[in-house]
């Protein structure tokens, strides 16, 4: 008997075991299977999730018919809107801001003394806010990272010492629960410490980037011109995975930036040559004594003669340790775009921005053994149909302008309009058009025909905001003043979630 000759009830019980990708393949096999799958919300919900770069969160009792309607409403809300949207809610979050974060529907900021945390309303969770005072925290804060899915916040303690400390500088990172401010129960060492030795050029932390990625805690910082360092820990065990201050573990030449690619991989970006990305894999805890090892050097295209690369930096959405439990679905970890900002010398275009899909790095993340030497990969080999380029700077003075495959662009201060570039290769027919001439003035070998063109949505908002951020289900507008140490007046939330109706 042919599979398609089976009774509908039996065919259903067979197909229900397939994942979303397999269901998409089944839909292309025959008109009968396409109609069979499209007529049943259990299947349509699963393959629509995959096409939108989402995964289902389980443990929530909610009919598939309602799940599908919610998903369709969520998708439509991200599309272009000509009618100005009013903010779903406005939250007062006043005060100075020296560090901030937006992860999994939680916005947090600090003025160095207090920590303000605003939970945004999700499909299953109401909004709430808490403020922890310096008396409650017990330490001044220089920077922090958080992951609400693990109820963890990593607080980098400020020491308020002079830039040069002769006896060496001790740095402390405190691991606490976001909900209670108590030492995190999964952290065997609630405080992780390390020393920065004396240097006549200084041993203060500056240009700090602290990140959490599952069980990995990273700290990338500068202690002076050309003195960039990277430290990695397993924050649960307290084990040091990498300390690039050790003589044999220095970062590659001309390093300028660092980016997590996952809980066991990361990238180091360098201005060497025309620019390159070093890919490192981590074989921890399987081989804890082996430090992270470089598996590939991914080269950017050659620059036009006379043009030089002055800087390179990267930004992407956060990595979550666990699936979110406050929504029906969440963004898949590998459904993301990396925004690589570059600055040029001797060019008519002083800035440029690359958008790279996570899939460009995936072939190198699978290399699980130390190589005799890393792969030296030309641009055309690793980037084809996985990049886009604009000879412009991303107009954003706040980070968290990228989440999943979406990148948010604002038009400047006091703007009522935002543009969203969506690099979801499964969901949309791409619409942006450009020409080689805008690219070859900088990169002679860069071809538009090899690029992945995004879809561009324009959102009109009722109120003007000075800065914007993007999360899984929100566009956040911030009313801010100031330059380096900004002052926030309030947080305006434009939600893409439909009204919850969960029993």
VEXDREN-2710 file (C-alpha; in Angstrom, 1 decimal):
% VEXDREN-2710
k/r/px/py/pz
1/UNK/0.0/0.0/0.0
2/UNK/1.2/3.5/-0.9
3/UNK/1.7/6.0/2.0
4/UNK/-0.9/8.3/0.5
5/UNK/-3.4/5.5/0.4
6/UNK/-3.5/5.2/4.2
7/UNK/-6.6/6.4/6.1
8/UNK/-6.3/10.1/7.1
9/UNK/-6.2/9.2/10.8
10/UNK/-3.2/6.9/10.3
11/UNK/-1.4/9.3/8.0
12/UNK/-1.9/12.1/10.6
13/UNK/-0.3/9.9/13.3
14/UNK/2.7/9.3/11.1
15/UNK/3.3/12.9/10.0
16/UNK/2.8/14.3/13.5
17/UNK/6.3/12.9/14.4
18/UNK/8.0/15.1/11.7
19/UNK/9.7/18.4/12.5
20/UNK/8.9/21.6/10.7
21/UNK/11.7/21.2/8.1
22/UNK/10.5/17.7/7.2
23/UNK/7.0/19.0/6.8
24/UNK/8.2/21.7/4.4
25/UNK/9.8/19.0/2.3
26/UNK/6.6/16.9/2.4
27/UNK/4.6/19.9/1.1
28/UNK/6.7/19.9/-2.0
29/UNK/6.2/16.2/-2.7
30/UNK/2.6/16.2/-3.9
31/UNK/-0.5/18.4/-4.1
32/UNK/-2.3/15.8/-1.9
33/UNK/0.3/16.1/0.9
34/UNK/0.3/19.9/0.6
35/UNK/-3.5/20.1/0.9
36/UNK/-3.4/17.5/3.7
37/UNK/-0.9/19.5/5.8
38/UNK/-2.3/22.9/5.1
39/UNK/-5.7/21.7/6.2
40/UNK/-4.5/20.8/9.7
41/UNK/-3.3/23.5/12.1
42/UNK/-0.9/21.2/13.9
43/UNK/1.2/20.9/10.8
44/UNK/0.8/24.4/9.4
45/UNK/1.9/25.8/12.8
46/UNK/5.1/23.8/12.8
47/UNK/6.3/24.6/9.3
48/UNK/5.3/28.3/9.6
49/UNK/7.5/28.4/12.7
50/UNK/10.5/27.1/10.7
51/UNK/9.9/29.5/7.9
52/UNK/9.9/32.4/10.3
53/UNK/13.0/31.3/12.2
54/UNK/11.1/30.4/15.3
55/UNK/10.8/27.4/17.6
56/UNK/7.9/26.3/19.7
57/UNK/8.0/26.6/23.5
58/UNK/6.4/23.6/25.2
59/UNK/4.5/23.0/28.4
60/UNK/1.8/25.5/27.5
61/UNK/-1.8/24.2/27.0
62/UNK/-3.1/26.1/24.1
63/UNK/-5.1/24.8/21.0
64/UNK/-3.2/24.6/17.7
65/UNK/-5.9/26.7/16.0
66/UNK/-5.2/29.5/18.5
67/UNK/-1.5/29.0/18.2
68/UNK/-1.6/29.4/14.5
69/UNK/-3.8/32.5/14.7
70/UNK/-1.4/34.0/17.2
71/UNK/1.6/33.2/15.0
72/UNK/0.0/34.8/11.9
73/UNK/-0.9/37.9/13.9
74/UNK/2.6/38.2/15.2
75/UNK/4.1/37.9/11.7
76/UNK/1.7/40.6/10.3
77/UNK/2.6/43.0/13.1
78/UNK/6.2/43.1/11.9
79/UNK/5.1/44.2/8.4
80/UNK/5.1/47.7/7.1
81/UNK/2.5/50.1/8.5
82/UNK/1.6/53.4/7.0
83/UNK/-0.8/54.3/9.9
84/UNK/1.3/55.6/12.8
85/UNK/1.3/53.1/15.6
86/UNK/0.7/54.3/19.2
87/UNK/3.0/52.8/21.9
88/UNK/1.5/49.8/23.6
89/UNK/2.8/51.1/26.9
90/UNK/5.1/53.8/28.2
91/UNK/7.3/53.0/31.3
92/UNK/9.0/55.6/33.3
93/UNK/12.7/54.6/33.6
94/UNK/14.3/57.8/34.7
95/UNK/17.9/58.5/35.6
96/UNK/21.4/58.2/34.3
97/UNK/22.5/55.2/32.2
98/UNK/26.1/54.0/31.9
99/UNK/25.3/50.4/30.9
100/UNK/22.1/48.7/29.7
101/UNK/20.8/45.4/28.3
102/UNK/17.8/44.1/26.5
103/UNK/17.4/40.3/26.6
104/UNK/14.3/38.0/26.3
105/UNK/11.8/40.8/26.9
106/UNK/13.7/42.3/29.9
107/UNK/15.3/45.8/29.7
108/UNK/17.7/46.7/32.4
109/UNK/20.0/49.7/33.0
110/UNK/22.3/51.0/35.7
111/UNK/23.7/54.4/36.7
112/UNK/26.6/52.7/38.4
113/UNK/24.8/52.6/41.8
114/UNK/21.4/51.2/41.2
115/UNK/20.0/48.5/38.8
116/UNK/16.6/49.1/37.2
117/UNK/14.9/46.1/35.6
118/UNK/11.8/46.3/33.5
119/UNK/10.0/43.1/32.4
120/UNK/8.1/43.9/29.3
121/UNK/4.6/42.4/28.8
122/UNK/4.7/39.1/26.8
123/UNK/2.1/36.7/25.7
124/UNK/1.9/35.0/29.1
125/UNK/3.6/37.5/31.5
126/UNK/2.4/41.0/32.7
127/UNK/4.9/43.8/32.9
128/UNK/6.7/44.6/36.1
129/UNK/9.6/46.7/37.3
130/UNK/12.0/46.6/40.1
131/UNK/14.8/48.9/41.3
132/UNK/17.7/47.5/43.3
133/UNK/19.6/50.2/45.3
134/UNK/23.3/50.2/46.0
135/UNK/22.5/49.2/49.5
136/UNK/20.8/46.1/48.2
137/UNK/23.5/45.4/45.6
138/UNK/26.4/46.1/47.9
139/UNK/28.7/47.0/45.1
140/UNK/29.1/49.8/42.5
141/UNK/28.5/48.5/38.9
142/UNK/30.7/49.1/35.9
143/UNK/28.8/46.9/33.5
144/UNK/26.6/43.8/33.5
145/UNK/25.1/41.0/31.4
146/UNK/21.9/39.1/32.0
147/UNK/19.9/36.1/30.8
148/UNK/16.3/36.0/32.1
149/UNK/15.8/32.4/30.9
150/UNK/18.4/31.3/33.5
151/UNK/17.5/34.0/36.0
152/UNK/21.1/35.2/36.1
153/UNK/22.8/38.6/36.1
154/UNK/26.5/39.0/36.0
155/UNK/27.6/42.3/37.7
156/UNK/31.0/43.6/36.8
157/UNK/32.1/45.5/39.9
158/UNK/33.6/49.0/39.6
159/UNK/36.6/49.6/41.8
160/UNK/36.9/53.4/41.3
161/UNK/40.7/53.2/41.5
162/UNK/43.1/55.3/39.4
163/UNK/43.9/54.1/35.8
164/UNK/47.3/52.7/37.0
165/UNK/47.4/50.4/40.0
166/UNK/51.0/49.5/40.9
167/UNK/50.2/46.3/42.7
168/UNK/47.9/45.1/40.0
169/UNK/44.1/45.4/39.7
170/UNK/41.7/42.8/41.0
171/UNK/38.5/42.6/39.1
172/UNK/35.3/40.9/40.5
173/UNK/32.2/39.6/38.6
174/UNK/29.2/38.7/40.8
175/UNK/26.8/36.1/39.7
176/UNK/23.3/36.6/41.1
177/UNK/19.7/35.8/40.4
178/UNK/17.8/38.5/38.5
179/UNK/14.7/37.8/40.6
180/UNK/16.0/37.9/44.1
181/UNK/19.6/39.4/44.0
182/UNK/20.9/36.3/45.8
183/UNK/24.0/34.3/44.8
184/UNK/23.0/32.2/41.8
185/UNK/22.3/28.6/43.0
186/UNK/24.0/27.1/39.9
187/UNK/27.2/29.2/40.3
188/UNK/29.7/27.2/42.4
189/UNK/31.7/30.4/42.7
190/UNK/29.3/33.3/43.2
191/UNK/32.1/35.8/42.6
192/UNK/34.6/35.2/39.8
193/UNK/37.9/37.2/40.2
194/UNK/40.9/37.8/38.1
195/UNK/44.0/40.1/38.1
196/UNK/45.2/42.7/35.6
197/UNK/49.0/43.1/36.2
198/UNK/50.7/46.4/36.4
199/UNK/51.6/48.1/33.1
200/UNK/53.1/51.6/32.7
201/UNK/50.5/52.2/30.0
202/UNK/47.7/51.5/32.5
203/UNK/45.7/48.5/33.8
204/UNK/42.2/49.9/33.9
205/UNK/39.3/48.3/32.1
206/UNK/37.8/50.3/29.3
207/UNK/35.7/49.5/26.2
208/UNK/34.3/46.6/28.2
209/UNK/31.9/44.0/26.6
210/UNK/30.5/41.4/29.0
211/UNK/28.2/38.7/27.6
212/UNK/26.4/35.5/28.7
213/UNK/25.9/32.6/26.3
214/UNK/24.4/29.6/28.0
215/UNK/27.1/28.5/30.5
216/UNK/29.7/30.8/29.0
217/UNK/30.6/34.2/30.5
218/UNK/32.9/36.4/28.3
219/UNK/34.7/39.6/29.1
220/UNK/36.4/41.5/26.2
221/UNK/38.1/44.7/27.2
222/UNK/41.0/47.1/26.7
223/UNK/43.7/48.2/29.2
224/UNK/45.3/50.7/26.8
225/UNK/46.0/51.3/23.1
226/UNK/46.5/48.0/21.4
227/UNK/46.0/46.1/24.6
228/UNK/42.8/44.1/24.1
229/UNK/42.1/41.0/26.1
230/UNK/39.5/38.3/26.2
231/UNK/38.5/36.1/29.2
232/UNK/36.1/33.2/29.1
233/UNK/34.6/31.2/32.0
234/UNK/32.1/28.5/32.7
235/UNK/30.1/30.6/35.1
236/UNK/28.4/27.6/36.6
237/UNK/31.7/25.9/37.7
238/UNK/33.8/29.0/37.8
239/UNK/36.4/27.3/35.6
240/UNK/38.6/29.6/33.4
241/UNK/38.4/28.5/29.8
242/UNK/40.6/31.3/28.3
243/UNK/42.7/34.2/29.6
244/UNK/44.3/35.9/26.6
245/UNK/46.7/37.8/29.0
246/UNK/48.7/34.6/29.2
247/UNK/51.7/34.8/26.8
248/UNK/50.8/31.7/24.7
249/UNK/47.1/32.7/24.4
250/UNK/47.3/36.2/22.9
251/UNK/44.6/37.3/20.5
252/UNK/45.4/37.4/16.8
253/UNK/47.3/40.5/15.4
254/UNK/45.3/43.7/14.9
255/UNK/42.3/42.4/16.8
256/UNK/39.5/44.9/17.2
257/UNK/36.4/43.0/18.2
258/UNK/34.9/39.8/19.6
259/UNK/31.6/38.1/19.1
260/UNK/30.0/34.9/20.5
261/UNK/28.8/32.5/17.8
262/UNK/27.3/30.0/20.3
263/UNK/28.1/28.4/23.6
264/UNK/31.1/26.6/22.1
265/UNK/32.3/29.0/19.4
266/UNK/33.3/32.6/19.0
267/UNK/34.8/35.0/16.5
268/UNK/37.7/37.4/16.8
269/UNK/37.6/40.3/14.2
270/UNK/40.8/41.8/12.9
271/UNK/41.8/44.7/10.6
272/UNK/44.7/42.6/9.2
273/UNK/44.8/42.9/5.5
274/UNK/41.4/43.9/4.2
275/UNK/39.8/42.5/7.4
276/UNK/39.3/38.9/8.6
277/UNK/37.3/36.9/11.1
278/UNK/39.1/34.2/13.2
279/UNK/36.8/31.3/14.2
280/UNK/37.5/29.6/17.5
281/UNK/35.9/26.4/18.8
282/UNK/35.8/25.4/22.5
283/UNK/36.2/21.7/23.4
284/UNK/35.1/22.3/27.0
285/UNK/34.3/20.4/29.3
286/UNK/35.2/17.3/27.2
287/UNK/38.9/18.4/27.1
288/UNK/39.2/21.1/29.8
289/UNK/42.9/21.5/29.5
290/UNK/42.8/22.3/25.8
291/UNK/42.3/26.1/25.3
292/UNK/39.9/27.3/22.5
293/UNK/41.5/26.6/19.1
294/UNK/41.3/28.5/15.9
295/UNK/39.8/26.5/13.0
296/UNK/39.5/29.1/10.3
297/UNK/40.5/32.5/9.1
298/UNK/37.6/34.0/7.0
299/UNK/38.9/36.8/4.8
300/UNK/36.9/39.8/3.7
301/UNK/37.1/40.9/0.0
302/UNK/40.2/42.9/-1.1
303/UNK/39.9/46.7/-0.7
304/UNK/40.3/49.1/-3.6
305/UNK/44.0/50.2/-3.9
306/UNK/44.8/52.9/-1.4
307/UNK/41.9/52.2/0.9
308/UNK/42.7/50.9/4.4
309/UNK/40.6/49.4/7.1
310/UNK/40.7/51.5/10.3
311/UNK/38.2/49.6/12.5
312/UNK/35.9/46.6/12.6
313/UNK/33.2/45.7/15.1
314/UNK/30.3/43.2/15.3
315/UNK/26.8/43.1/16.8
316/UNK/24.1/40.4/17.0
317/UNK/21.2/39.4/19.2
318/UNK/21.7/37.8/22.6
319/UNK/22.2/34.0/23.1
320/UNK/19.8/32.5/25.6
321/UNK/20.6/29.6/27.8
322/UNK/17.1/28.1/27.8
323/UNK/13.9/28.4/25.8
324/UNK/11.7/31.3/27.0
325/UNK/8.7/30.2/29.1
326/UNK/6.6/33.3/28.7
327/UNK/5.5/32.9/25.1
328/UNK/4.2/30.3/22.6
329/UNK/7.3/30.5/20.5
330/UNK/10.8/32.1/20.5
331/UNK/13.6/32.8/18.0
332/UNK/15.8/29.9/17.0
333/UNK/19.4/30.4/18.2
334/UNK/20.8/29.9/14.7
335/UNK/18.3/32.2/13.1
336/UNK/20.3/35.4/13.4
337/UNK/22.3/38.0/11.4
338/UNK/25.6/39.5/12.4
339/UNK/26.1/43.2/11.7
340/UNK/29.7/44.0/10.9
341/UNK/30.6/47.7/11.0
342/UNK/33.8/48.8/9.2
343/UNK/35.5/52.2/8.9
344/UNK/37.8/53.1/6.1
345/UNK/40.7/55.4/5.5
346/UNK/41.3/57.2/2.2
347/UNK/37.8/56.3/0.9
348/UNK/35.0/58.5/-0.5
349/UNK/32.8/56.2/1.7
350/UNK/34.2/56.4/5.3
351/UNK/31.9/53.7/6.6
352/UNK/30.4/50.4/5.5
353/UNK/28.2/47.7/7.0
354/UNK/28.2/43.9/6.3
355/UNK/25.2/41.8/7.3
356/UNK/26.2/38.1/7.6
357/UNK/23.9/35.2/8.2
358/UNK/24.8/32.7/10.9
359/UNK/24.8/30.0/8.2
360/UNK/28.1/31.6/6.9
361/UNK/29.9/30.4/10.0
362/UNK/28.2/27.0/10.5
363/UNK/30.6/24.9/8.4
364/UNK/33.4/25.9/10.7
365/UNK/31.6/25.5/13.9
366/UNK/31.4/21.7/13.3
367/UNK/35.2/21.3/13.3
368/UNK/35.8/19.6/16.6
369/UNK/39.5/18.8/16.6
370/UNK/42.6/20.9/16.7
371/UNK/44.0/21.5/13.2
372/UNK/47.7/21.7/12.3
373/UNK/46.8/25.2/11.0
374/UNK/43.6/27.0/10.5
375/UNK/41.8/27.1/7.2
376/UNK/42.6/30.3/5.2
377/UNK/39.2/30.9/3.5
378/UNK/38.7/33.5/0.7
379/UNK/35.7/35.7/0.7
380/UNK/33.9/34.1/-2.2
381/UNK/34.0/30.6/-0.6
382/UNK/32.4/31.4/2.7
383/UNK/30.1/34.3/2.0
384/UNK/28.2/33.5/-1.2
385/UNK/24.4/34.3/-0.8
386/UNK/25.0/34.8/2.9
387/UNK/25.8/38.5/3.1
388/UNK/24.6/42.0/2.2
389/UNK/26.6/45.2/2.2
390/UNK/25.8/48.9/2.3
391/UNK/28.5/51.7/2.1
392/UNK/26.9/53.4/5.1
393/UNK/27.1/53.3/8.9
394/UNK/24.2/51.9/10.9
395/UNK/22.5/55.0/12.3
396/UNK/22.2/53.9/16.0
397/UNK/23.8/55.3/19.1
398/UNK/22.4/52.3/21.2
399/UNK/23.1/48.6/20.7
400/UNK/20.5/45.9/20.6
401/UNK/19.4/47.1/17.1
402/UNK/19.5/43.5/15.9
403/UNK/17.5/40.5/16.9
404/UNK/17.1/37.2/15.0
405/UNK/17.2/38.0/11.3
406/UNK/15.9/41.6/11.8
407/UNK/18.0/44.8/12.0
408/UNK/16.4/48.1/13.0
409/UNK/17.5/51.3/11.4
410/UNK/16.3/54.7/12.6
411/UNK/16.5/57.9/10.6
412/UNK/18.1/60.0/13.4
413/UNK/17.2/61.9/16.5
414/UNK/13.5/62.5/17.3
415/UNK/12.4/60.1/14.6
416/UNK/8.9/58.8/14.1
417/UNK/9.9/56.3/11.5
418/UNK/12.0/53.2/11.6
419/UNK/13.2/50.8/8.9
420/UNK/13.5/47.1/9.6
421/UNK/15.7/44.9/7.3
422/UNK/14.7/41.3/7.5
423/UNK/17.1/38.6/6.3
424/UNK/14.8/35.7/6.7
425/UNK/15.6/33.7/3.6
426/UNK/12.6/31.4/4.0
427/UNK/9.7/33.7/4.5
428/UNK/9.9/36.6/2.1
429/UNK/10.6/37.6/-1.5
430/UNK/13.4/40.1/-1.2
431/UNK/12.9/43.6/-2.4
432/UNK/15.9/45.8/-2.0
433/UNK/17.7/46.6/-5.2
434/UNK/21.2/48.1/-5.5
435/UNK/24.0/48.1/-8.1
436/UNK/27.6/46.9/-8.1
437/UNK/28.9/50.5/-8.6
438/UNK/28.1/51.4/-5.0
439/UNK/30.2/48.5/-3.8
440/UNK/33.1/48.3/-6.2
441/UNK/34.3/51.8/-5.3
442/UNK/35.4/50.1/-2.0
443/UNK/35.6/46.4/-2.8
444/UNK/36.4/45.9/-6.6
445/UNK/35.5/42.2/-6.4
446/UNK/32.3/42.5/-4.4
447/UNK/29.3/41.6/-6.6
448/UNK/25.6/42.4/-5.9
449/UNK/24.6/39.1/-7.6
450/UNK/26.4/37.1/-4.9
451/UNK/24.6/38.9/-2.1
452/UNK/21.5/38.0/-0.1
453/UNK/19.1/40.9/-0.4
454/UNK/16.8/41.6/2.6
455/UNK/13.2/42.6/2.8
456/UNK/12.7/46.2/4.0
457/UNK/9.8/47.2/6.2
458/UNK/9.0/50.7/7.2
459/UNK/7.1/51.3/10.5
460/UNK/5.5/54.6/11.3
461/UNK/5.1/55.5/15.0
462/UNK/2.9/58.1/16.7
463/UNK/5.6/59.5/18.9
464/UNK/9.2/60.6/18.1
465/UNK/12.0/58.8/20.0
466/UNK/15.7/59.6/20.3
467/UNK/16.8/56.0/20.1
468/UNK/15.4/52.6/19.2
469/UNK/16.1/49.0/20.1
470/UNK/14.5/45.7/19.0
471/UNK/13.7/42.5/20.8
472/UNK/11.8/39.4/19.8
473/UNK/8.4/40.9/20.0
474/UNK/9.0/44.6/20.5
475/UNK/10.3/47.8/19.0
476/UNK/11.5/49.9/22.0
477/UNK/11.7/53.7/21.7
478/UNK/13.8/55.5/24.2
479/UNK/13.5/59.2/25.2
480/UNK/17.1/60.1/26.1
481/UNK/19.3/63.1/26.7
482/UNK/23.0/63.4/27.0
483/UNK/25.9/62.0/25.1
484/UNK/28.3/59.6/26.9
485/UNK/26.4/59.0/30.1
486/UNK/22.9/59.3/28.8
487/UNK/19.8/60.1/30.9
488/UNK/16.6/58.1/30.1
489/UNK/13.3/59.8/30.6
490/UNK/11.0/56.9/29.6
491/UNK/10.7/53.7/27.6
492/UNK/8.0/53.4/24.9
493/UNK/7.1/49.9/23.9
494/UNK/5.6/49.0/20.6
495/UNK/4.5/45.4/21.0
496/UNK/4.0/42.9/18.2
497/UNK/2.3/40.4/20.5
498/UNK/-1.5/39.9/20.2
499/UNK/-3.7/40.1/23.3
500/UNK/-3.1/36.9/25.3
501/UNK/-6.0/34.5/25.7
502/UNK/-4.4/31.5/27.4
503/UNK/-6.3/29.3/29.8
END
